[in-house]
Amino acid sequence: MAPDPPATESGSGSDNDEDKQSVVSNSSTMATTDDFKVDLLKAIKDIKTVEKFAFDQEIEIPEDFNISVQGVGDIKPPLKKAQAVKIITQARQAPFGRGSDTIVDTSVRKNLGTRS
């Protein structure tokens, strides 16, 4: 398969003209920190995906917060390594649904779960 021919710089509507306009537009809108933040937030909101993502933020945990895992017992934050190891020993490969079937396939889903 032959590579695409390079875009020419002449003629209206050429790919190169659009690229140049995009660069000029991007550099002018990112002139200030506020504009950068706005552009970044817009770019994140414009992401079209079915994926999920997570983020990390520290929060104050109420003193009465408690998690209990069968076979491990009560767990108070922060989670200790020994507790994590116990949880992992109680966990099993998590299945997923495909139509009416329940399947365990680590090439599709590689995570552990515990019974509630």
MOPAC internal coordinates of N, CA, C and O (Angstrom, degrees):
PM7 1SCF
backbone

  N    0.0000 0     0.00 0     0.00 0    0    0    0
  C    1.4496 1     0.00 0     0.00 0    1    0    0
  C    1.5213 1   107.60 1     0.00 0    2    1    0
  O    1.2310 1   120.10 1   -53.89 1    3    2    1
  N    1.3297 1   117.41 1   126.11 1    3    2    1
  C    1.4652 1   122.28 1  -177.64 1    5    3    2
  C    1.5168 1   110.18 1   -77.74 1    6    5    3
  O    1.2310 1   120.40 1   -34.61 1    7    6    5
  N    1.3560 1   116.84 1   145.39 1    7    6    5
  C    1.4689 1   119.35 1   178.23 1    9    7    6
  C    1.5123 1   110.97 1   -68.45 1   10    9    7
  O    1.2310 1   120.91 1   -26.17 1   11   10    9
  N    1.3270 1   115.87 1   153.83 1   11   10    9
  C    1.4571 1   120.70 1   177.53 1   13   11   10
  C    1.5151 1   109.34 1   -63.16 1   14   13   11
  O    1.2310 1   119.98 1   -37.61 1   15   14   13
  N    1.3487 1   117.64 1   142.39 1   15   14   13
  C    1.4630 1   119.67 1   177.63 1   17   15   14
  C    1.5207 1   109.79 1   -66.92 1   18   17   15
  O    1.2310 1   120.28 1   -31.07 1   19   18   17
  N    1.3442 1   117.06 1   148.93 1   19   18   17
  C    1.4649 1   119.47 1   179.55 1   21   19   18
  C    1.5156 1   111.28 1   -64.33 1   22   21   19
  O    1.2310 1   120.73 1   -34.26 1   23   22   21
  N    1.3326 1   116.22 1   145.74 1   23   22   21
  C    1.4676 1   120.96 1   178.52 1   25   23   22
  C    1.5172 1   108.89 1   -70.96 1   26   25   23
  O    1.2310 1   120.92 1   -36.10 1   27   26   25
  N    1.3160 1   115.85 1   143.90 1   27   26   25
  C    1.4671 1   119.86 1   177.95 1   29   27   26
  C    1.5068 1   109.00 1   -88.88 1   30   29   27
  O    1.2310 1   120.91 1   -22.19 1   31   30   29
  N    1.3299 1   115.86 1   157.81 1   31   30   29
  C    1.4536 1   120.27 1  -179.36 1   33   31   30
  C    1.5142 1   111.71 1   -88.70 1   34   33   31
  O    1.2310 1   119.64 1   169.65 1   35   34   33
  N    1.3085 1   118.30 1   -10.35 1   35   34   33
  C    1.4593 1   119.28 1  -177.84 1   37   35   34
  C    1.5117 1   110.13 1  -102.13 1   38   37   35
  O    1.2310 1   121.19 1   -18.15 1   39   38   37
  N    1.3229 1   115.32 1   161.85 1   39   38   37
  C    1.4584 1   120.79 1   178.37 1   41   39   38
  C    1.5049 1   111.23 1    90.84 1   42   41   39
  O    1.2310 1   120.46 1   -43.08 1   43   42   41
  N    1.3141 1   116.72 1   136.92 1   43   42   41
  C    1.4578 1   119.76 1  -178.98 1   45   43   42
  C    1.5117 1   109.67 1   -76.72 1   46   45   43
  O    1.2310 1   121.25 1   -33.51 1   47   46   45
  N    1.3239 1   115.22 1   146.49 1   47   46   45
  C    1.4584 1   120.47 1   176.27 1   49   47   46
  C    1.5147 1   114.07 1    80.85 1   50   49   47
  O    1.2310 1   119.53 1  -174.74 1   51   50   49
  N    1.3304 1   118.50 1     5.26 1   51   50   49
  C    1.4629 1   118.95 1   179.01 1   53   51   50
  C    1.5238 1   109.00 1   -69.86 1   54   53   51
  O    1.2310 1   121.54 1   -21.65 1   55   54   53
  N    1.3336 1   114.66 1   158.35 1   55   54   53
  C    1.4665 1   119.34 1   178.74 1   57   55   54
  C    1.5134 1   111.21 1   -56.77 1   58   57   55
  O    1.2310 1   120.48 1   140.94 1   59   58   57
  N    1.3173 1   116.69 1   -39.06 1   59   58   57
  C    1.4549 1   120.85 1  -177.72 1   61   59   58
  C    1.5248 1   110.83 1   -64.70 1   62   61   59
  O    1.2310 1   119.94 1   140.28 1   63   62   61
  N    1.3527 1   117.71 1   -39.72 1   63   62   61
  C    1.4655 1   120.53 1   177.72 1   65   63   62
  C    1.5241 1   110.13 1   -61.05 1   66   65   63
  O    1.2310 1   120.45 1   138.10 1   67   66   65
  N    1.3345 1   116.75 1   -41.90 1   67   66   65
  C    1.4590 1   120.27 1   179.50 1   69   67   66
  C    1.5240 1   110.45 1   -65.54 1   70   69   67
  O    1.2310 1   120.42 1   139.76 1   71   70   69
  N    1.3402 1   116.81 1   -40.24 1   71   70   69
  C    1.4613 1   120.12 1   177.63 1   73   71   70
  C    1.5119 1   111.19 1   -62.19 1   74   73   71
  O    1.2310 1   120.25 1   135.21 1   75   74   73
  N    1.3372 1   117.12 1   -44.79 1   75   74   73
  C    1.4653 1   120.66 1   179.59 1   77   75   74
  C    1.5193 1   110.16 1   -60.93 1   78   77   75
  O    1.2310 1   120.40 1   135.85 1   79   78   77
  N    1.3303 1   116.84 1   -44.15 1   79   78   77
  C    1.4636 1   120.58 1   179.89 1   81   79   78
  C    1.5254 1   110.13 1   -62.13 1   82   81   79
  O    1.2310 1   120.73 1   139.45 1   83   82   81
  N    1.3339 1   116.21 1   -40.55 1   83   82   81
  C    1.4582 1   120.37 1   179.62 1   85   83   82
  C    1.5203 1   111.14 1   -62.52 1   86   85   83
  O    1.2310 1   120.05 1   136.60 1   87   86   85
  N    1.3275 1   117.51 1   -43.40 1   87   86   85
  C    1.4598 1   121.42 1   179.62 1   89   87   86
  C    1.5138 1   110.59 1   -64.00 1   90   89   87
  O    1.2310 1   120.17 1   135.43 1   91   90   89
  N    1.3289 1   117.27 1   -44.57 1   91   90   89
  C    1.4642 1   120.89 1   179.43 1   93   91   90
  C    1.5181 1   109.63 1   -62.17 1   94   93   91
  O    1.2310 1   120.58 1   134.81 1   95   94   93
  N    1.3254 1   116.50 1   -45.19 1   95   94   93
  C    1.4608 1   120.85 1  -179.29 1   97   95   94
  C    1.5252 1   110.72 1   -62.69 1   98   97   95
  O    1.2310 1   120.53 1   133.71 1   99   98   97
  N    1.3374 1   116.60 1   -46.29 1   99   98   97
  C    1.4591 1   119.96 1  -178.55 1  101   99   98
  C    1.5169 1   111.98 1   -63.61 1  102  101   99
  O    1.2310 1   120.33 1   136.72 1  103  102  101
  N    1.3247 1   116.97 1   -43.28 1  103  102  101
  C    1.4620 1   118.44 1  -177.19 1  105  103  102
  C    1.5154 1   111.52 1   -70.16 1  106  105  103
  O    1.2310 1   119.92 1   147.45 1  107  106  105
  N    1.3286 1   117.77 1   -32.55 1  107  106  105
  C    1.4620 1   118.67 1  -179.40 1  109  107  106
  C    1.5266 1   111.46 1   -75.84 1  110  109  107
  O    1.2310 1   119.53 1   147.44 1  111  110  109
  N    1.3218 1   118.51 1   -32.56 1  111  110  109
  C    1.4667 1   119.50 1  -179.31 1  113  111  110
  C    1.5163 1   111.98 1   -79.09 1  114  113  111
  O    1.2310 1   120.26 1   163.44 1  115  114  113
  N    1.3169 1   117.11 1   -16.56 1  115  114  113
  C    1.4580 1   119.82 1  -179.35 1  117  115  114
  C    1.5232 1   111.18 1   -98.78 1  118  117  115
  O    1.2310 1   120.16 1  -158.63 1  119  118  117
  N    1.3241 1   117.30 1    21.37 1  119  118  117
  C    1.4609 1   121.41 1  -176.40 1  121  119  118
  C    1.5194 1   112.07 1   -67.73 1  122  121  119
  O    1.2310 1   119.39 1   150.90 1  123  122  121
  N    1.3072 1   118.77 1   -29.10 1  123  122  121
  C    1.4594 1   120.62 1  -178.59 1  125  123  122
  C    1.5183 1   110.08 1  -124.15 1  126  125  123
  O    1.2310 1   121.05 1   -18.50 1  127  126  125
  N    1.3038 1   115.59 1   161.50 1  127  126  125
  C    1.4612 1   121.03 1   179.15 1  129  127  126
  C    1.5175 1   111.09 1   -61.78 1  130  129  127
  O    1.2310 1   120.25 1   139.28 1  131  130  129
  N    1.3357 1   117.13 1   -40.72 1  131  130  129
  C    1.4681 1   120.10 1   179.78 1  133  131  130
  C    1.5197 1   110.99 1   -61.46 1  134  133  131
  O    1.2310 1   120.55 1   135.57 1  135  134  133
  N    1.3320 1   116.56 1   -44.43 1  135  134  133
  C    1.4636 1   119.60 1   178.88 1  137  135  134
  C    1.5227 1   110.62 1   -63.02 1  138  137  135
  O    1.2310 1   120.41 1   140.74 1  139  138  137
  N    1.3240 1   116.83 1   -39.26 1  139  138  137
  C    1.4588 1   120.16 1   178.70 1  141  139  138
  C    1.5220 1   110.35 1   -61.36 1  142  141  139
  O    1.2310 1   120.12 1   134.62 1  143  142  141
  N    1.3272 1   117.38 1   -45.38 1  143  142  141
  C    1.4632 1   120.98 1   179.87 1  145  143  142
  C    1.5232 1   110.91 1   -61.05 1  146  145  143
  O    1.2310 1   120.74 1   136.85 1  147  146  145
  N    1.3238 1   116.19 1   -43.15 1  147  146  145
  C    1.4671 1   120.83 1   179.24 1  149  147  146
  C    1.5259 1   109.79 1   -63.45 1  150  149  147
  O    1.2310 1   120.61 1   133.96 1  151  150  149
  N    1.3436 1   116.43 1   -46.04 1  151  150  149
  C    1.4673 1   120.41 1  -179.68 1  153  151  150
  C    1.5261 1   111.18 1   -63.62 1  154  153  151
  O    1.2310 1   120.43 1   139.68 1  155  154  153
  N    1.3300 1   116.78 1   -40.32 1  155  154  153
  C    1.4594 1   120.42 1   179.64 1  157  155  154
  C    1.5227 1   110.82 1   -64.92 1  158  157  155
  O    1.2310 1   120.27 1   134.18 1  159  158  157
  N    1.3201 1   117.10 1   -45.82 1  159  158  157
  C    1.4605 1   120.77 1   178.62 1  161  159  158
  C    1.5247 1   110.77 1   -60.76 1  162  161  159
  O    1.2310 1   120.19 1   137.75 1  163  162  161
  N    1.3282 1   117.24 1   -42.25 1  163  162  161
  C    1.4699 1   121.10 1   178.27 1  165  163  162
  C    1.5255 1   110.26 1   -62.92 1  166  165  163
  O    1.2310 1   120.50 1   136.40 1  167  166  165
  N    1.3378 1   116.65 1   -43.60 1  167  166  165
  C    1.4634 1   120.21 1   179.97 1  169  167  166
  C    1.5251 1   110.93 1   -61.56 1  170  169  167
  O    1.2310 1   120.38 1   138.87 1  171  170  169
  N    1.3275 1   116.89 1   -41.13 1  171  170  169
  C    1.4655 1   120.37 1   179.06 1  173  171  170
  C    1.5232 1   110.39 1   -65.77 1  174  173  171
  O    1.2310 1   120.57 1   136.35 1  175  174  173
  N    1.3303 1   116.52 1   -43.65 1  175  174  173
  C    1.4672 1   119.92 1  -179.90 1  177  175  174
  C    1.5238 1   111.94 1   -65.86 1  178  177  175
  O    1.2310 1   120.06 1   152.17 1  179  178  177
  N    1.3462 1   117.49 1   -27.83 1  179  178  177
  C    1.4631 1   121.76 1  -178.29 1  181  179  178
  C    1.5248 1   113.14 1   -81.02 1  182  181  179
  O    1.2310 1   119.77 1   174.96 1  183  182  181
  N    1.3214 1   118.05 1    -5.04 1  183  182  181
  C    1.4613 1   120.69 1   179.51 1  185  183  182
  C    1.5237 1   108.56 1   -66.79 1  186  185  183
  O    1.2310 1   120.97 1   -55.13 1  187  186  185
  N    1.3004 1   115.74 1   124.87 1  187  186  185
  C    1.4618 1   121.87 1   179.12 1  189  187  186
  C    1.5215 1   107.90 1  -107.62 1  190  189  187
  O    1.2310 1   120.46 1   -75.86 1  191  190  189
  N    1.3166 1   116.73 1   104.14 1  191  190  189
  C    1.4525 1   120.79 1  -178.02 1  193  191  190
  C    1.5248 1   110.06 1  -151.60 1  194  193  191
  O    1.2310 1   121.09 1   -24.98 1  195  194  193
  N    1.3095 1   115.52 1   155.02 1  195  194  193
  C    1.4623 1   120.31 1   175.54 1  197  195  194
  C    1.5231 1   110.22 1   -97.56 1  198  197  195
  O    1.2310 1   120.80 1   179.84 1  199  198  197
  N    1.3196 1   116.07 1    -0.16 1  199  198  197
  C    1.4582 1   120.91 1   180.00 1  201  199  198
  C    1.5208 1   110.07 1   -72.37 1  202  201  199
  O    1.2310 1   120.77 1   -15.36 1  203  202  201
  N    1.3053 1   116.13 1   164.64 1  203  202  201
  C    1.4540 1   122.05 1   174.06 1  205  203  202
  C    1.5140 1   107.54 1  -117.85 1  206  205  203
  O    1.2310 1   120.99 1   -25.24 1  207  206  205
  N    1.2955 1   115.71 1   154.76 1  207  206  205
  C    1.4571 1   119.13 1   177.80 1  209  207  206
  C    1.5127 1   109.04 1  -139.46 1  210  209  207
  O    1.2310 1   120.93 1   -14.49 1  211  210  209
  N    1.2967 1   115.84 1   165.51 1  211  210  209
  C    1.4591 1   121.46 1  -178.93 1  213  211  210
  C    1.5171 1   109.29 1  -130.15 1  214  213  211
  O    1.2310 1   121.20 1   -16.94 1  215  214  213
  N    1.3048 1   115.31 1   163.06 1  215  214  213
  C    1.4550 1   120.16 1   174.79 1  217  215  214
  C    1.5157 1   108.08 1  -140.24 1  218  217  215
  O    1.2310 1   120.79 1   -10.71 1  219  218  217
  N    1.3041 1   116.10 1   169.29 1  219  218  217
  C    1.4511 1   121.83 1  -175.37 1  221  219  218
  C    1.5177 1   109.31 1  -118.27 1  222  221  219
  O    1.2310 1   120.61 1   -45.80 1  223  222  221
  N    1.2991 1   116.44 1   134.20 1  223  222  221
  C    1.4609 1   121.24 1   176.08 1  225  223  222
  C    1.5209 1   107.68 1  -151.03 1  226  225  223
  O    1.2310 1   120.76 1   -44.99 1  227  226  225
  N    1.3176 1   116.15 1   135.01 1  227  226  225
  C    1.4564 1   119.41 1   177.52 1  229  227  226
  C    1.5212 1   109.70 1   -77.39 1  230  229  227
  O    1.2310 1   121.07 1   -42.42 1  231  230  229
  N    1.3242 1   115.56 1   137.58 1  231  230  229
  C    1.4607 1   120.99 1   176.97 1  233  231  230
  C    1.5222 1   108.50 1  -134.35 1  234  233  231
  O    1.2310 1   120.95 1   -21.57 1  235  234  233
  N    1.3079 1   115.79 1   158.43 1  235  234  233
  C    1.4616 1   119.26 1   174.33 1  237  235  234
  C    1.5211 1   108.08 1   -80.80 1  238  237  235
  O    1.2310 1   121.14 1   -49.33 1  239  238  237
  N    1.3086 1   115.43 1   130.67 1  239  238  237
  C    1.4556 1   120.74 1  -179.03 1  241  239  238
  C    1.5214 1   108.23 1   -98.20 1  242  241  239
  O    1.2310 1   120.14 1   -53.49 1  243  242  241
  N    1.3360 1   117.34 1   126.51 1  243  242  241
  C    1.4664 1   119.92 1   179.26 1  245  243  242
  C    1.5294 1   110.97 1   -59.13 1  246  245  243
  O    1.2310 1   120.61 1   -33.21 1  247  246  245
  N    1.3146 1   116.45 1   146.79 1  247  246  245
  C    1.4656 1   120.80 1  -178.30 1  249  247  246
  C    1.5216 1   112.51 1   -61.74 1  250  249  247
  O    1.2310 1   120.13 1   150.37 1  251  250  249
  N    1.3433 1   117.36 1   -29.63 1  251  250  249
  C    1.4596 1   119.84 1  -178.08 1  253  251  250
  C    1.5379 1   112.68 1   -88.50 1  254  253  251
  O    1.2310 1   119.86 1  -172.22 1  255  254  253
  N    1.3261 1   117.87 1     7.78 1  255  254  253
  C    1.4623 1   122.41 1   178.35 1  257  255  254
  C    1.5195 1   108.96 1   -66.16 1  258  257  255
  O    1.2310 1   120.42 1   -47.56 1  259  258  257
  N    1.3390 1   116.80 1   132.44 1  259  258  257
  C    1.4484 1   120.23 1  -177.48 1  261  259  258
  C    1.5197 1   110.10 1  -149.10 1  262  261  259
  O    1.2310 1   121.21 1   -41.21 1  263  262  261
  N    1.3036 1   115.28 1   138.79 1  263  262  261
  C    1.4634 1   122.32 1   173.22 1  265  263  262
  C    1.5168 1   106.23 1  -123.99 1  266  265  263
  O    1.2310 1   120.87 1   -42.93 1  267  266  265
  N    1.3168 1   115.94 1   137.07 1  267  266  265
  C    1.4548 1   120.13 1   177.57 1  269  267  266
  C    1.5232 1   108.43 1  -126.38 1  270  269  267
  O    1.2310 1   120.82 1   -49.30 1  271  270  269
  N    1.3207 1   116.03 1   130.70 1  271  270  269
  C    1.4590 1   121.82 1   178.97 1  273  271  270
  C    1.5220 1   107.62 1  -119.52 1  274  273  271
  O    1.2310 1   121.26 1   -54.87 1  275  274  273
  N    1.3447 1   115.19 1   125.13 1  275  274  273
  C    1.4588 1   119.79 1  -179.23 1  277  275  274
  C    1.5275 1   109.52 1   -58.51 1  278  277  275
  O    1.2310 1   120.63 1   -49.20 1  279  278  277
  N    1.3149 1   116.40 1   130.80 1  279  278  277
  C    1.4557 1   121.40 1  -178.48 1  281  279  278
  C    1.5193 1   113.54 1    88.09 1  282  281  279
  O    1.2310 1   120.62 1   169.83 1  283  282  281
  N    1.3358 1   116.41 1   -10.17 1  283  282  281
  C    1.4652 1   121.40 1   179.45 1  285  283  282
  C    1.5163 1   110.10 1  -118.07 1  286  285  283
  O    1.2310 1   120.87 1   138.66 1  287  286  285
  N    1.3267 1   115.94 1   -41.34 1  287  286  285
  C    1.4575 1   120.97 1  -178.73 1  289  287  286
  C    1.5131 1   112.10 1   101.48 1  290  289  287
  O    1.2310 1   121.30 1    15.37 1  291  290  289
  N    1.3329 1   115.12 1  -164.63 1  291  290  289
  C    1.4649 1   120.77 1  -178.95 1  293  291  290
  C    1.5209 1   110.56 1   -73.02 1  294  293  291
  O    1.2310 1   121.41 1   -37.98 1  295  294  293
  N    1.3148 1   114.91 1   142.02 1  295  294  293
  C    1.4611 1   121.34 1   179.77 1  297  295  294
  C    1.5136 1   108.25 1  -125.92 1  298  297  295
  O    1.2310 1   120.81 1   -58.15 1  299  298  297
  N    1.3027 1   116.05 1   121.85 1  299  298  297
  C    1.4653 1   122.01 1   175.64 1  301  299  298
  C    1.5256 1   107.70 1  -106.17 1  302  301  299
  O    1.2310 1   120.10 1   -44.48 1  303  302  301
  N    1.3211 1   117.41 1   135.52 1  303  302  301
  C    1.4711 1   119.71 1   177.03 1  305  303  302
  C    1.5151 1   110.74 1   -65.05 1  306  305  303
  O    1.2310 1   119.76 1   -30.50 1  307  306  305
  N    1.2992 1   118.07 1   149.50 1  307  306  305
  C    1.4674 1   127.16 1    -1.63 1  309  307  306
  C    1.5348 1   110.80 1   -78.39 1  310  309  307
  O    1.2310 1   120.96 1   -29.96 1  311  310  309
  N    1.3198 1   115.78 1   150.04 1  311  310  309
  C    1.4562 1   122.25 1   179.45 1  313  311  310
  C    1.5268 1   109.43 1   -65.16 1  314  313  311
  O    1.2310 1   121.14 1   -50.89 1  315  314  313
  N    1.3089 1   115.42 1   129.11 1  315  314  313
  C    1.4651 1   120.71 1   179.34 1  317  315  314
  C    1.5312 1   109.58 1   -92.67 1  318  317  315
  O    1.2310 1   120.88 1   -26.36 1  319  318  317
  N    1.3200 1   115.92 1   153.64 1  319  318  317
  C    1.4655 1   121.16 1  -176.85 1  321  319  318
  C    1.5272 1   111.45 1   -55.91 1  322  321  319
  O    1.2310 1   119.73 1   136.47 1  323  322  321
  N    1.3265 1   118.11 1   -43.53 1  323  322  321
  C    1.4683 1   121.51 1  -179.35 1  325  323  322
  C    1.5312 1   110.76 1   -61.35 1  326  325  323
  O    1.2310 1   120.46 1   142.14 1  327  326  325
  N    1.3446 1   116.73 1   -37.86 1  327  326  325
  C    1.4634 1   120.19 1   178.12 1  329  327  326
  C    1.5312 1   110.41 1   -67.68 1  330  329  327
  O    1.2310 1   120.39 1   138.80 1  331  330  329
  N    1.3193 1   116.85 1   -41.20 1  331  330  329
  C    1.4661 1   120.83 1   178.79 1  333  331  330
  C    1.5244 1   110.48 1   -61.25 1  334  333  331
  O    1.2310 1   120.58 1   137.47 1  335  334  333
  N    1.3163 1   116.51 1   -42.53 1  335  334  333
  C    1.4680 1   120.80 1   178.55 1  337  335  334
  C    1.5253 1   110.16 1   -61.97 1  338  337  335
  O    1.2310 1   119.95 1   136.87 1  339  338  337
  N    1.3391 1   117.70 1   -43.13 1  339  338  337
  C    1.4724 1   121.12 1   177.98 1  341  339  338
  C    1.5284 1   111.26 1   -61.85 1  342  341  339
  O    1.2310 1   120.67 1   137.73 1  343  342  341
  N    1.3306 1   116.32 1   -42.27 1  343  342  341
  C    1.4697 1   119.82 1   179.05 1  345  343  342
  C    1.5193 1   109.87 1   -61.63 1  346  345  343
  O    1.2310 1   120.32 1   135.48 1  347  346  345
  N    1.3214 1   116.99 1   -44.52 1  347  346  345
  C    1.4687 1   120.91 1  -179.57 1  349  347  346
  C    1.5213 1   110.92 1   -61.56 1  350  349  347
  O    1.2310 1   119.76 1   141.94 1  351  350  349
  N    1.3421 1   118.07 1   -38.06 1  351  350  349
  C    1.4679 1   119.95 1   179.62 1  353  351  350
  C    1.5273 1   111.50 1   -68.16 1  354  353  351
  O    1.2310 1   119.79 1   153.96 1  355  354  353
  N    1.3322 1   118.01 1   -26.04 1  355  354  353
  C    1.4644 1   122.45 1   178.11 1  357  355  354
  C    1.5330 1   111.98 1   -84.07 1  358  357  355
  O    1.2310 1   120.16 1   162.04 1  359  358  357
  N    1.3224 1   117.30 1   -17.96 1  359  358  357
  C    1.4668 1   122.23 1  -173.37 1  361  359  358
  C    1.5297 1   111.21 1   -83.84 1  362  361  359
  O    1.2310 1   121.59 1   -22.32 1  363  362  361
  N    1.3068 1   114.56 1   157.68 1  363  362  361
  C    1.4652 1   122.80 1   176.49 1  365  363  362
  C    1.5243 1   108.38 1  -130.52 1  366  365  363
  O    1.2310 1   121.31 1   -20.59 1  367  366  365
  N    1.3359 1   115.11 1   159.41 1  367  366  365
  C    1.4620 1   119.64 1   177.32 1  369  367  366
  C    1.5266 1   108.86 1   -56.60 1  370  369  367
  O    1.2310 1   120.59 1   -51.26 1  371  370  369
  N    1.3335 1   116.47 1   128.74 1  371  370  369
  C    1.4634 1   121.08 1  -176.33 1  373  371  370
  C    1.5291 1   110.61 1   -80.09 1  374  373  371
  O    1.2310 1   120.49 1   -52.11 1  375  374  373
  N    1.3293 1   116.66 1   127.89 1  375  374  373
  C    1.4639 1   120.04 1   176.57 1  377  375  374
  C    1.5255 1   110.83 1   -81.46 1  378  377  375
  O    1.2310 1   121.18 1    -9.34 1  379  378  377
  N    1.3162 1   115.35 1   170.66 1  379  378  377
  C    1.4592 1   120.84 1   174.62 1  381  379  378
  C    1.5209 1   107.82 1  -140.76 1  382  381  379
  O    1.2310 1   121.10 1   -17.41 1  383  382  381
  N    1.3134 1   115.50 1   162.59 1  383  382  381
  C    1.4529 1   120.36 1  -178.96 1  385  383  382
  C    1.5160 1   111.94 1   -96.24 1  386  385  383
  O    1.2310 1   120.96 1   -43.86 1  387  386  385
  N    1.3212 1   115.76 1   136.14 1  387  386  385
  C    1.4640 1   122.32 1   172.74 1  389  387  386
  C    1.5238 1   105.25 1  -131.82 1  390  389  387
  O    1.2310 1   121.70 1   -76.90 1  391  390  389
  N    1.3318 1   114.35 1   103.10 1  391  390  389
  C    1.4515 1   118.55 1  -173.47 1  393  391  390
  C    1.5147 1   109.05 1    65.12 1  394  393  391
  O    1.2310 1   120.36 1    52.45 1  395  394  393
  N    1.3260 1   116.91 1  -127.55 1  395  394  393
  C    1.4621 1   120.36 1   179.43 1  397  395  394
  C    1.5301 1   111.93 1   -93.80 1  398  397  395
  O    1.2310 1   120.16 1  -178.01 1  399  398  397
  N    1.3421 1   117.29 1     1.99 1  399  398  397
  C    1.4612 1   121.54 1  -178.64 1  401  399  398
  C    1.5239 1   111.36 1   -95.34 1  402  401  399
  O    1.2310 1   121.11 1   -30.34 1  403  402  401
  N    1.3129 1   115.48 1   149.66 1  403  402  401
  C    1.4648 1   122.03 1   171.31 1  405  403  402
  C    1.5199 1   106.38 1  -111.18 1  406  405  403
  O    1.2310 1   120.82 1   -57.49 1  407  406  405
  N    1.3270 1   116.03 1   122.51 1  407  406  405
  C    1.4615 1   121.68 1  -170.06 1  409  407  406
  C    1.5241 1   110.46 1  -125.32 1  410  409  407
  O    1.2310 1   120.94 1   -33.84 1  411  410  409
  N    1.3224 1   115.80 1   146.16 1  411  410  409
  C    1.4636 1   121.95 1   168.81 1  413  411  410
  C    1.5263 1   105.56 1  -112.79 1  414  413  411
  O    1.2310 1   120.52 1   -65.95 1  415  414  413
  N    1.3207 1   116.61 1   114.05 1  415  414  413
  C    1.4643 1   122.05 1  -179.21 1  417  415  414
  C    1.5216 1   107.93 1  -146.32 1  418  417  415
  O    1.2310 1   120.51 1   -74.76 1  419  418  417
  N    1.3395 1   116.62 1   105.24 1  419  418  417
  C    1.4664 1   120.12 1  -175.93 1  421  419  418
  C    1.5199 1   112.93 1   -69.52 1  422  421  419
  O    1.2310 1   119.46 1   166.81 1  423  422  421
  N    1.3333 1   118.64 1   -13.19 1  423  422  421
  C    1.4649 1   118.90 1   175.04 1  425  423  422
  C    1.5274 1   110.58 1   -76.67 1  426  425  423
  O    1.2310 1   120.37 1   163.62 1  427  426  425
  N    1.3351 1   116.89 1   -16.38 1  427  426  425
  C    1.4637 1   121.64 1   178.09 1  429  427  426
  C    1.5234 1   110.72 1  -102.85 1  430  429  427
  O    1.2310 1   120.61 1   132.58 1  431  430  429
  N    1.3052 1   116.43 1   -47.42 1  431  430  429
  C    1.4701 1   120.95 1  -178.52 1  433  431  430
  C    1.5211 1   108.50 1  -137.05 1  434  433  431
  O    1.2310 1   121.18 1   -61.94 1  435  434  433
  N    1.3105 1   115.34 1   118.06 1  435  434  433
  C    1.4664 1   119.86 1  -178.76 1  437  435  434
  C    1.5222 1   108.57 1  -117.44 1  438  437  435
  O    1.2310 1   121.27 1   -99.28 1  439  438  437
  N    1.3179 1   115.17 1    80.72 1  439  438  437
  C    1.4628 1   120.02 1   176.49 1  441  439  438
  C    1.5195 1   109.71 1  -151.24 1  442  441  439
  O    1.2310 1   121.90 1   -18.60 1  443  442  441
  N    1.3066 1   113.97 1   161.40 1  443  442  441
  C    1.4555 1   120.54 1  -178.55 1  445  443  442
  C    1.5202 1   110.09 1  -105.32 1  446  445  443
  O    1.2310 1   120.95 1   -22.37 1  447  446  445
  N    1.3145 1   115.80 1   157.63 1  447  446  445
  C    1.4564 1   120.90 1   176.77 1  449  447  446
  C    1.5159 1   109.97 1  -143.82 1  450  449  447
  O    1.2310 1   121.32 1   -21.38 1  451  450  449
  N    1.3277 1   115.08 1   158.62 1  451  450  449
  C    1.4597 1   120.66 1   175.99 1  453  451  450
  C    1.5187 1   107.90 1  -119.17 1  454  453  451
  O    1.2310 1   120.72 1   -20.24 1  455  454  453
  N    1.3051 1   116.23 1   159.76 1  455  454  453
  C    1.4666 1   119.95 1   176.52 1  457  455  454
  C    1.5106 1   108.71 1   -77.73 1  458  457  455
  O    1.2310 1   120.96 1   -36.88 1  459  458  457
  N    1.3123 1   115.76 1   143.12 1  459  458  457
  C    1.4727 1   118.69 1   179.41 1  461  459  458
  C    1.5074 1   110.97 1   -91.64 1  462  461  459
  O    1.2310 1   120.10 1   180.00 1  463  462  461

